[in-house]
Amino acid sequence: MRKIFYRDAVREALDEEMARDPMVMMIGEDIGVGDGTWKCSKGLREKYGDLRMKDSPISEAGFTGMCIGMALTGMRPISEIMFADFMLVAMDQIVNQMNKVCYMSGGQKNVPMVIRTTIGAGRAAAAQHSQSLLAPIAHFPGAKIVIPSDAYTAKGLLKSAIRDNNPVIVVEHRKQFSMEYDMPDDADENLLIPIGKSAVVHEGTDVTVVASAYQVGQCVNVAKHLEKKGISVEVIDLRTLVPLDKETIVKSVKKTGRLLIVDEGYESFGVAAEITAAIEKDVFYDLDMPISRLAAPDVPIPFSPALEKLIVPTEKTILNAIKELV
């Protein structure tokens, strides 16, 4: 094992894929001269030049549209949208262009591009920079969506996304960029984590907890704590939202009889509600308790750190939610 910061795992993936394939390039705000807002592209402009690490104007719709055009003509571009909140100004390009080209051309054209963006509260960035907008982008078919939970998955999922012939949205939690993780020694340029497959990261028998991104680590911490008190918690790292790996979740719930879905997005019309609906018919007769959701209430994310802590799931609220189920 080696220690590595999440941001450096992302940079390793970008570096390795740009070295492997000259058609891979990246465009976004401050990614070149400024090394990226989260320092994920540090040194890459000096190594690969301005044409492959292109700083853009503040126009998410503009540079995302450019990436679509480049992908249609043989390149593998990466569009970095600093905050998922800013994807909303590029939704026409994403939903009506990127997602639909393959379908509307009858499979004659692919759009092998990646959008890297960030979600998450916890940095006192206020209502327009702290949302976890997974549900809106997942609602429209045509793109795959992956959500790393640590440095290992950040590197492996990003590399797989860049090599995929379909558009892939890679969603990174901004609170994790400065966090340090263990990285297996064999997680080199050959590391590819399959898209569409979840992972059981902590085995248990009493209750299943499904989470993604930063929330996975919190759930594992709670599971280890409850293990000492005789409560066995199985934690599933979602990894991919689209396509959803229902099989792994169903298998676990059939074993435990209880399910808690932890999501940093809003509760109403959200990811947790969709997972519930997607698996309920397969586990209905195996459930000992109704499926439970722990998500953000339906209010904008506050600027105040004290209020922000009351909005998103924490280890304390996860612990209480699990205790209610068992």
C-alpha atoms as a printed R data frame, in Angstrom:
    type eleno elety resid chain resno       x       y       z
1   ATOM     1    CA   MET     A     1   0.000   0.000   0.000
2   ATOM     2    CA   ARG     A     2   0.995   3.615  -0.547
3   ATOM     3    CA   LYS     A     3  -0.620   6.779   0.752
4   ATOM     4    CA   ILE     A     4  -2.084   9.183  -1.793
5   ATOM     5    CA   PHE     A     5  -4.343  12.196  -1.775
6   ATOM     6    CA   TYR     A     6  -7.621  11.863  -3.692
7   ATOM     7    CA   ARG     A     7  -6.667  14.797  -5.954
8   ATOM     8    CA   ASP     A     8  -3.351  13.127  -6.840
9   ATOM     9    CA   ALA     A     9  -5.138   9.888  -7.757
10  ATOM    10    CA   VAL     A    10  -7.272  11.881 -10.196
11  ATOM    11    CA   ARG     A    11  -4.160  13.541 -11.595
12  ATOM    12    CA   GLU     A    12  -2.451  10.145 -12.022
13  ATOM    13    CA   ALA     A    13  -5.428   8.883 -14.020
14  ATOM    14    CA   LEU     A    14  -5.428  11.960 -16.267
15  ATOM    15    CA   ASP     A    15  -1.662  11.781 -16.770
16  ATOM    16    CA   GLU     A    16  -1.637   8.077 -17.604
17  ATOM    17    CA   GLU     A    17  -4.516   8.324 -20.071
18  ATOM    18    CA   MET     A    18  -3.098  11.385 -21.810
19  ATOM    19    CA   ALA     A    19   0.247   9.616 -22.149
20  ATOM    20    CA   ARG     A    20  -1.443   6.483 -23.488
21  ATOM    21    CA   ASP     A    21  -3.726   8.164 -26.031
22  ATOM    22    CA   PRO     A    22  -2.863  11.436 -27.833
23  ATOM    23    CA   MET     A    23  -6.574  11.947 -28.565
24  ATOM    24    CA   VAL     A    24  -7.290  12.551 -24.862
25  ATOM    25    CA   MET     A    25  -7.433  16.252 -23.973
26  ATOM    26    CA   MET     A    26  -9.064  18.371 -21.295
27  ATOM    27    CA   ILE     A    27 -10.822  21.726 -21.248
28  ATOM    28    CA   GLY     A    28 -12.243  23.733 -18.366
29  ATOM    29    CA   GLU     A    29 -11.934  26.784 -16.181
30  ATOM    30    CA   ASP     A    30  -8.488  27.295 -14.592
31  ATOM    31    CA   ILE     A    31  -7.309  23.750 -15.348
32  ATOM    32    CA   GLY     A    32  -4.115  24.765 -17.143
33  ATOM    33    CA   VAL     A    33  -2.259  27.767 -15.781
34  ATOM    34    CA   GLY     A    34  -3.967  27.426 -12.406
35  ATOM    35    CA   ASP     A    35  -3.538  23.626 -12.135
36  ATOM    36    CA   GLY     A    36  -7.300  23.278 -11.558
37  ATOM    37    CA   THR     A    37  -9.462  24.545  -8.712
38  ATOM    38    CA   TRP     A    38  -8.829  21.301  -6.826
39  ATOM    39    CA   LYS     A    39  -5.209  20.927  -8.083
40  ATOM    40    CA   CYS     A    40  -6.106  17.724  -9.947
41  ATOM    41    CA   SER     A    41  -4.285  18.799 -13.113
42  ATOM    42    CA   LYS     A    42  -1.108  20.120 -11.517
43  ATOM    43    CA   GLY     A    43   1.803  19.996 -13.954
44  ATOM    44    CA   LEU     A    44  -0.181  18.564 -16.860
45  ATOM    45    CA   ARG     A    45  -0.183  21.762 -18.936
46  ATOM    46    CA   GLU     A    46   3.603  21.930 -18.758
47  ATOM    47    CA   LYS     A    47   3.825  18.262 -19.772
48  ATOM    48    CA   TYR     A    48   1.211  18.119 -22.558
49  ATOM    49    CA   GLY     A    49   0.938  21.700 -23.740
50  ATOM    50    CA   ASP     A    50  -1.810  24.263 -24.072
51  ATOM    51    CA   LEU     A    51  -3.686  22.454 -26.852
52  ATOM    52    CA   ARG     A    52  -4.339  19.407 -24.672
53  ATOM    53    CA   MET     A    53  -4.845  21.229 -21.367
54  ATOM    54    CA   LYS     A    54  -7.002  24.126 -22.455
55  ATOM    55    CA   ASP     A    55  -8.174  26.887 -20.148
56  ATOM    56    CA   SER     A    56 -11.660  28.030 -21.081
57  ATOM    57    CA   PRO     A    57 -13.783  31.119 -20.595
58  ATOM    58    CA   ILE     A    58 -16.529  30.945 -17.972
59  ATOM    59    CA   SER     A    59 -18.965  29.219 -20.327
60  ATOM    60    CA   GLU     A    60 -19.883  25.651 -19.368
61  ATOM    61    CA   ALA     A    61 -22.312  25.393 -22.268
62  ATOM    62    CA   GLY     A    62 -19.641  26.598 -24.683
63  ATOM    63    CA   PHE     A    63 -16.772  24.308 -23.765
64  ATOM    64    CA   THR     A    64 -19.028  21.288 -23.168
65  ATOM    65    CA   GLY     A    65 -20.408  21.804 -26.677
66  ATOM    66    CA   MET     A    66 -16.852  21.990 -27.994
67  ATOM    67    CA   CYS     A    67 -16.115  18.634 -26.350
68  ATOM    68    CA   ILE     A    68 -19.133  17.073 -28.048
69  ATOM    69    CA   GLY     A    69 -17.837  18.266 -31.413
70  ATOM    70    CA   MET     A    70 -14.345  16.955 -30.689
71  ATOM    71    CA   ALA     A    71 -15.716  13.578 -29.588
72  ATOM    72    CA   LEU     A    72 -17.737  13.290 -32.796
73  ATOM    73    CA   THR     A    73 -14.577  13.813 -34.845
74  ATOM    74    CA   GLY     A    74 -12.383  11.211 -33.167
75  ATOM    75    CA   MET     A    75 -11.027  12.776 -29.992
76  ATOM    76    CA   ARG     A    76 -11.640  11.787 -26.361
77  ATOM    77    CA   PRO     A    77 -12.162  15.110 -24.602
78  ATOM    78    CA   ILE     A    78 -12.694  15.707 -20.898
79  ATOM    79    CA   SER     A    79 -14.853  18.632 -19.855
80  ATOM    80    CA   GLU     A    80 -14.213  19.781 -16.281
81  ATOM    81    CA   ILE     A    81 -17.236  21.544 -14.815
82  ATOM    82    CA   MET     A    82 -16.018  22.995 -11.536
83  ATOM    83    CA   PHE     A    83 -19.255  22.479  -9.610
84  ATOM    84    CA   ALA     A    84 -22.199  20.235 -10.494
85  ATOM    85    CA   ASP     A    85 -24.346  23.290  -9.789
86  ATOM    86    CA   PHE     A    86 -22.846  24.818 -12.959
87  ATOM    87    CA   MET     A    87 -23.911  21.842 -15.082
88  ATOM    88    CA   LEU     A    88 -27.366  23.406 -15.078
89  ATOM    89    CA   VAL     A    89 -26.237  26.106 -17.505
90  ATOM    90    CA   ALA     A    90 -24.958  23.399 -19.881
91  ATOM    91    CA   MET     A    91 -27.969  21.088 -19.669
92  ATOM    92    CA   ASP     A    92 -29.048  21.641 -23.272
93  ATOM    93    CA   GLN     A    93 -25.635  20.497 -24.525
94  ATOM    94    CA   ILE     A    94 -25.604  17.566 -22.090
95  ATOM    95    CA   VAL     A    95 -29.206  16.375 -22.347
96  ATOM    96    CA   ASN     A    96 -30.175  17.252 -25.917
97  ATOM    97    CA   GLN     A    97 -26.828  16.781 -27.634
98  ATOM    98    CA   MET     A    98 -24.291  14.598 -25.790
99  ATOM    99    CA   ASN     A    99 -26.843  12.107 -24.446
100 ATOM   100    CA   LYS     A   100 -28.864  11.766 -27.649
101 ATOM   101    CA   VAL     A   101 -26.395  11.649 -30.559
102 ATOM   102    CA   CYS     A   102 -25.830   7.878 -30.492
103 ATOM   103    CA   TYR     A   103 -29.565   7.149 -30.300
104 ATOM   104    CA   MET     A   104 -30.607   9.708 -32.912
105 ATOM   105    CA   SER     A   105 -27.944   8.497 -35.362
106 ATOM   106    CA   GLY     A   106 -29.004   4.883 -34.983
107 ATOM   107    CA   GLY     A   107 -25.628   4.028 -33.458
108 ATOM   108    CA   GLN     A   108 -23.665   5.506 -36.360
109 ATOM   109    CA   LYS     A   109 -22.059   8.108 -34.120
110 ATOM   110    CA   ASN     A   110 -20.613   7.763 -30.620
111 ATOM   111    CA   VAL     A   111 -19.658  10.536 -28.213
112 ATOM   112    CA   PRO     A   112 -16.645   9.193 -26.266
113 ATOM   113    CA   MET     A   113 -16.289  12.114 -23.869
114 ATOM   114    CA   VAL     A   114 -16.093  12.597 -20.113
115 ATOM   115    CA   ILE     A   115 -17.557  15.304 -17.918
116 ATOM   116    CA   ARG     A   116 -15.762  15.629 -14.595
117 ATOM   117    CA   THR     A   117 -17.685  17.538 -11.972
118 ATOM   118    CA   THR     A   118 -17.994  17.844  -8.200
119 ATOM   119    CA   ILE     A   119 -20.758  17.566  -5.628
120 ATOM   120    CA   GLY     A   120 -21.062  17.951  -1.903
121 ATOM   121    CA   ALA     A   121 -21.506  20.193   1.079
122 ATOM   122    CA   GLY     A   122 -19.203  20.629   4.055
123 ATOM   123    CA   ARG     A   123 -17.112  23.553   2.791
124 ATOM   124    CA   ALA     A   124 -19.507  26.442   3.610
125 ATOM   125    CA   ALA     A   125 -19.800  27.217  -0.095
126 ATOM   126    CA   ALA     A   126 -23.493  28.199   0.163
127 ATOM   127    CA   ALA     A   127 -26.586  27.291  -1.815
128 ATOM   128    CA   GLN     A   128 -25.235  27.609  -5.372
129 ATOM   129    CA   HIS     A   129 -21.986  25.681  -4.852
130 ATOM   130    CA   SER     A   130 -22.870  22.834  -2.479
131 ATOM   131    CA   GLN     A   131 -25.575  20.742  -4.081
132 ATOM   132    CA   SER     A   132 -25.446  17.048  -4.908
133 ATOM   133    CA   LEU     A   133 -27.334  17.062  -8.182
134 ATOM   134    CA   LEU     A   134 -27.118  13.386  -9.085
135 ATOM   135    CA   ALA     A   135 -30.858  12.930  -9.587
136 ATOM   136    CA   PRO     A   136 -31.301  15.620 -12.290
137 ATOM   137    CA   ILE     A   137 -28.402  14.364 -14.439
138 ATOM   138    CA   ALA     A   138 -29.375  10.707 -13.954
139 ATOM   139    CA   HIS     A   139 -32.954  11.346 -15.064
140 ATOM   140    CA   PHE     A   140 -32.011  11.766 -18.741
141 ATOM   141    CA   PRO     A   141 -30.871   8.603 -20.561
142 ATOM   142    CA   GLY     A   142 -27.758   8.439 -22.701
143 ATOM   143    CA   ALA     A   143 -24.803   8.939 -20.342
144 ATOM   144    CA   LYS     A   144 -23.214   6.714 -17.745
145 ATOM   145    CA   ILE     A   145 -22.622   8.185 -14.274
146 ATOM   146    CA   VAL     A   146 -19.867   7.040 -11.909
147 ATOM   147    CA   ILE     A   147 -19.204   8.212  -8.337
148 ATOM   148    CA   PRO     A   148 -15.787   7.436  -6.774
149 ATOM   149    CA   SER     A   149 -15.628   7.009  -2.997
150 ATOM   150    CA   ASP     A   150 -11.845   7.077  -2.404
151 ATOM   151    CA   ALA     A   151  -8.524   7.504  -4.221
152 ATOM   152    CA   TYR     A   152  -8.560   3.956  -5.625
153 ATOM   153    CA   THR     A   153 -12.000   4.278  -7.209
154 ATOM   154    CA   ALA     A   154 -11.281   7.869  -8.285
155 ATOM   155    CA   LYS     A   155  -8.375   6.639 -10.384
156 ATOM   156    CA   GLY     A   156  -9.875   3.388 -11.648
157 ATOM   157    CA   LEU     A   157 -13.304   4.740 -12.562
158 ATOM   158    CA   LEU     A   158 -11.895   7.825 -14.296
159 ATOM   159    CA   LYS     A   159  -9.568   5.719 -16.443
160 ATOM   160    CA   SER     A   160 -12.469   3.442 -17.396
161 ATOM   161    CA   ALA     A   161 -14.615   6.471 -18.197
162 ATOM   162    CA   ILE     A   162 -11.999   7.964 -20.514
163 ATOM   163    CA   ARG     A   163 -11.708   4.679 -22.435
164 ATOM   164    CA   ASP     A   164 -15.485   4.171 -22.713
165 ATOM   165    CA   ASN     A   165 -17.056   4.852 -26.102
166 ATOM   166    CA   ASN     A   166 -20.093   6.457 -24.479
167 ATOM   167    CA   PRO     A   167 -20.403   9.762 -22.647
168 ATOM   168    CA   VAL     A   168 -19.573   9.302 -18.957
169 ATOM   169    CA   ILE     A   169 -20.142  11.811 -16.158
170 ATOM   170    CA   VAL     A   170 -17.611  11.358 -13.359
171 ATOM   171    CA   VAL     A   171 -18.881  12.871 -10.110
172 ATOM   172    CA   GLU     A   172 -16.243  13.610  -7.453
173 ATOM   173    CA   HIS     A   173 -16.971  14.831  -3.922
174 ATOM   174    CA   ARG     A   174 -15.131  18.096  -3.363
175 ATOM   175    CA   LYS     A   175 -14.631  17.417   0.340
176 ATOM   176    CA   GLN     A   176 -12.388  14.448  -0.522
177 ATOM   177    CA   PHE     A   177  -9.760  16.102  -2.718
178 ATOM   178    CA   SER     A   178  -7.524  16.908   0.262
179 ATOM   179    CA   MET     A   179  -8.144  13.573   2.010
180 ATOM   180    CA   GLU     A   180  -5.453  10.875   2.015
181 ATOM   181    CA   TYR     A   181  -6.211   7.224   1.252
182 ATOM   182    CA   ASP     A   182  -4.491   3.864   0.896
183 ATOM   183    CA   MET     A   183  -3.716   2.894  -2.687
184 ATOM   184    CA   PRO     A   184  -2.756  -0.699  -3.591
185 ATOM   185    CA   ASP     A   185   0.714  -1.013  -5.064
186 ATOM   186    CA   ASP     A   186  -0.683  -2.634  -8.217
187 ATOM   187    CA   ALA     A   187  -3.038   0.296  -8.935
188 ATOM   188    CA   ASP     A   188  -0.888   1.427 -11.844
189 ATOM   189    CA   GLU     A   189  -1.672   2.402 -15.445
190 ATOM   190    CA   ASN     A   190  -3.513  -0.910 -15.862
191 ATOM   191    CA   LEU     A   191  -6.065  -0.118 -13.146
192 ATOM   192    CA   LEU     A   192  -9.567  -0.152 -14.631
193 ATOM   193    CA   ILE     A   193 -12.621  -0.403 -12.367
194 ATOM   194    CA   PRO     A   194 -15.648  -1.682 -14.299
195 ATOM   195    CA   ILE     A   195 -18.504   0.753 -14.832
196 ATOM   196    CA   GLY     A   196 -21.881  -0.577 -13.727
197 ATOM   197    CA   LYS     A   197 -20.702  -2.611 -10.741
198 ATOM   198    CA   SER     A   198 -21.127  -1.762  -7.058
199 ATOM   199    CA   ALA     A   199 -18.915  -3.173  -4.300
200 ATOM   200    CA   VAL     A   200 -19.515  -4.513  -0.807
201 ATOM   201    CA   VAL     A   201 -16.893  -2.627   1.231
202 ATOM   202    CA   HIS     A   202 -17.940  -3.897   4.669
203 ATOM   203    CA   GLU     A   203 -19.727  -7.208   5.159
204 ATOM   204    CA   GLY     A   204 -22.608  -7.645   7.586
205 ATOM   205    CA   THR     A   205 -25.788  -9.595   8.287
206 ATOM   206    CA   ASP     A   206 -28.237  -7.319  10.135
207 ATOM   207    CA   VAL     A   207 -28.761  -4.327   7.849
208 ATOM   208    CA   THR     A   208 -27.619  -3.158   4.401
209 ATOM   209    CA   VAL     A   209 -26.492   0.432   3.892
210 ATOM   210    CA   VAL     A   210 -26.078   1.810   0.365
211 ATOM   211    CA   ALA     A   211 -24.059   4.991  -0.103
212 ATOM   212    CA   SER     A   212 -21.764   6.806  -2.525
213 ATOM   213    CA   ALA     A   213 -18.810   9.197  -2.538
214 ATOM   214    CA   TYR     A   214 -17.928  10.767   0.835
215 ATOM   215    CA   GLN     A   215 -20.844   9.059   2.569
216 ATOM   216    CA   VAL     A   216 -19.295   5.600   2.011
217 ATOM   217    CA   GLY     A   217 -16.448   6.355   4.408
218 ATOM   218    CA   GLN     A   218 -18.869   7.665   7.011
219 ATOM   219    CA   CYS     A   219 -21.020   4.538   6.721
220 ATOM   220    CA   VAL     A   220 -18.002   2.237   7.091
221 ATOM   221    CA   ASN     A   221 -16.932   4.123  10.226
222 ATOM   222    CA   VAL     A   222 -20.418   3.673  11.691
223 ATOM   223    CA   ALA     A   223 -20.434  -0.016  10.713
224 ATOM   224    CA   LYS     A   224 -17.139  -0.601  12.537
225 ATOM   225    CA   HIS     A   225 -18.475   1.178  15.613
226 ATOM   226    CA   LEU     A   226 -21.714  -0.822  15.655
227 ATOM   227    CA   GLU     A   227 -19.815  -4.068  15.134
228 ATOM   228    CA   LYS     A   228 -18.420  -3.651  18.647
229 ATOM   229    CA   LYS     A   229 -21.989  -3.366  19.941
230 ATOM   230    CA   GLY     A   230 -23.227  -6.514  18.234
231 ATOM   231    CA   ILE     A   231 -24.911  -4.909  15.199
232 ATOM   232    CA   SER     A   232 -23.619  -6.233  11.868
233 ATOM   233    CA   VAL     A   233 -23.816  -3.699   9.024
234 ATOM   234    CA   GLU     A   234 -23.153  -4.414   5.346
235 ATOM   235    CA   VAL     A   235 -22.027  -1.321   3.425
236 ATOM   236    CA   ILE     A   236 -22.344  -1.129  -0.360
237 ATOM   237    CA   ASP     A   237 -20.346   1.463  -2.288
238 ATOM   238    CA   LEU     A   238 -22.588   2.369  -5.214
239 ATOM   239    CA   ARG     A   239 -19.660   3.400  -7.502
240 ATOM   240    CA   THR     A   240 -21.959   3.614 -10.542
241 ATOM   241    CA   LEU     A   241 -25.360   5.281 -10.514
242 ATOM   242    CA   VAL     A   242 -26.130   4.722 -14.216
243 ATOM   243    CA   PRO     A   243 -26.367   1.870 -14.984
244 ATOM   244    CA   LEU     A   244 -27.495   0.885 -11.489
245 ATOM   245    CA   ASP     A   245 -26.167  -2.410 -10.130
246 ATOM   246    CA   LYS     A   246 -29.427  -3.680  -8.667
247 ATOM   247    CA   GLU     A   247 -28.150  -7.248  -8.359
248 ATOM   248    CA   THR     A   248 -25.585  -6.458  -5.654
249 ATOM   249    CA   ILE     A   249 -28.108  -4.476  -3.602
250 ATOM   250    CA   VAL     A   250 -30.855  -7.095  -3.930
251 ATOM   251    CA   LYS     A   251 -28.493  -9.923  -2.946
252 ATOM   252    CA   SER     A   252 -27.436  -8.044   0.182
253 ATOM   253    CA   VAL     A   253 -30.959  -7.064   1.250
254 ATOM   254    CA   LYS     A   254 -32.180 -10.639   0.822
255 ATOM   255    CA   LYS     A   255 -29.494 -11.577   3.365
256 ATOM   256    CA   THR     A   256 -30.032  -8.767   5.884
257 ATOM   257    CA   GLY     A   257 -33.762  -8.017   5.538
258 ATOM   258    CA   ARG     A   258 -33.182  -4.293   6.096
259 ATOM   259    CA   LEU     A   259 -32.007  -1.436   3.879
260 ATOM   260    CA   LEU     A   260 -30.896   2.128   4.547
261 ATOM   261    CA   ILE     A   261 -29.992   4.353   1.581
262 ATOM   262    CA   VAL     A   262 -27.748   7.305   2.442
263 ATOM   263    CA   ASP     A   263 -27.639  10.127  -0.103
264 ATOM   264    CA   GLU     A   264 -26.373  13.683   0.174
265 ATOM   265    CA   GLY     A   265 -28.881  14.874  -2.419
266 ATOM   266    CA   TYR     A   266 -32.383  16.045  -1.651
267 ATOM   267    CA   GLU     A   267 -34.845  13.463  -0.388
268 ATOM   268    CA   SER     A   268 -37.813  14.274  -2.642
269 ATOM   269    CA   PHE     A   269 -37.608  12.783  -6.159
270 ATOM   270    CA   GLY     A   270 -34.048  11.748  -5.409
271 ATOM   271    CA   VAL     A   271 -31.531   8.948  -5.856
272 ATOM   272    CA   ALA     A   272 -32.647   7.144  -2.692
273 ATOM   273    CA   ALA     A   273 -36.252   7.120  -3.881
274 ATOM   274    CA   GLU     A   274 -35.240   5.681  -7.254
275 ATOM   275    CA   ILE     A   275 -33.131   2.912  -5.727
276 ATOM   276    CA   THR     A   276 -36.045   2.045  -3.444
277 ATOM   277    CA   ALA     A   277 -38.442   1.771  -6.372
278 ATOM   278    CA   ALA     A   278 -35.939  -0.119  -8.519
279 ATOM   279    CA   ILE     A   279 -35.361  -2.979  -6.078
280 ATOM   280    CA   GLU     A   280 -38.535  -3.152  -3.988
281 ATOM   281    CA   LYS     A   281 -40.333  -5.735  -6.096
282 ATOM   282    CA   ASP     A   282 -37.327  -8.064  -5.820
283 ATOM   283    CA   VAL     A   283 -36.932  -7.807  -2.036
284 ATOM   284    CA   PHE     A   284 -40.478  -7.087  -0.813
285 ATOM   285    CA   TYR     A   285 -41.021 -10.476   0.831
286 ATOM   286    CA   ASP     A   286 -37.500 -10.498   2.301
287 ATOM   287    CA   LEU     A   287 -37.852  -7.187   4.158
288 ATOM   288    CA   ASP     A   288 -38.221  -7.191   7.939
289 ATOM   289    CA   MET     A   289 -38.655  -3.406   7.947
290 ATOM   290    CA   PRO     A   290 -39.660  -0.817   5.331
291 ATOM   291    CA   ILE     A   291 -36.768   0.587   3.284
292 ATOM   292    CA   SER     A   292 -35.376   3.730   4.919
293 ATOM   293    CA   ARG     A   293 -33.874   6.848   3.321
294 ATOM   294    CA   LEU     A   294 -31.436   9.331   4.844
295 ATOM   295    CA   ALA     A   295 -30.961  12.351   2.609
296 ATOM   296    CA   ALA     A   296 -30.893  16.137   2.681
297 ATOM   297    CA   PRO     A   297 -34.172  17.885   3.518
298 ATOM   298    CA   ASP     A   298 -35.843  19.916   0.780
299 ATOM   299    CA   VAL     A   299 -34.170  23.253   1.503
300 ATOM   300    CA   PRO     A   300 -31.207  25.005  -0.150
301 ATOM   301    CA   ILE     A   301 -27.828  24.224   1.432
302 ATOM   302    CA   PRO     A   302 -27.117  26.966   4.013
303 ATOM   303    CA   PHE     A   303 -23.957  29.072   3.999
304 ATOM   304    CA   SER     A   304 -23.610  28.851   7.783
305 ATOM   305    CA   PRO     A   305 -21.368  25.888   8.754
306 ATOM   306    CA   ALA     A   306 -23.518  25.258  11.825
307 ATOM   307    CA   LEU     A   307 -26.679  25.016   9.731
308 ATOM   308    CA   GLU     A   308 -24.938  23.090   6.937
309 ATOM   309    CA   LYS     A   309 -24.095  20.301   9.404
310 ATOM   310    CA   LEU     A   310 -27.802  19.882  10.105
311 ATOM   311    CA   ILE     A   311 -28.616  19.330   6.428
312 ATOM   312    CA   VAL     A   312 -26.355  16.552   5.128
313 ATOM   313    CA   PRO     A   313 -26.030  13.030   6.605
314 ATOM   314    CA   THR     A   314 -23.392  12.674   9.316
315 ATOM   315    CA   GLU     A   315 -22.018   9.678  11.195
316 ATOM   316    CA   LYS     A   316 -24.394  10.534  14.034
317 ATOM   317    CA   THR     A   317 -27.520  10.635  11.845
318 ATOM   318    CA   ILE     A   318 -26.429   7.478   9.998
319 ATOM   319    CA   LEU     A   319 -25.936   5.726  13.344
320 ATOM   320    CA   ASN     A   320 -29.409   6.758  14.531
321 ATOM   321    CA   ALA     A   321 -31.019   5.685  11.248
322 ATOM   322    CA   ILE     A   322 -29.445   2.224  11.487
323 ATOM   323    CA   LYS     A   323 -30.512   1.858  15.130
324 ATOM   324    CA   GLU     A   324 -34.104   2.639  14.128
325 ATOM   325    CA   LEU     A   325 -33.992  -0.167  11.571
326 ATOM   326    CA   VAL     A   326 -32.614  -2.816  13.952
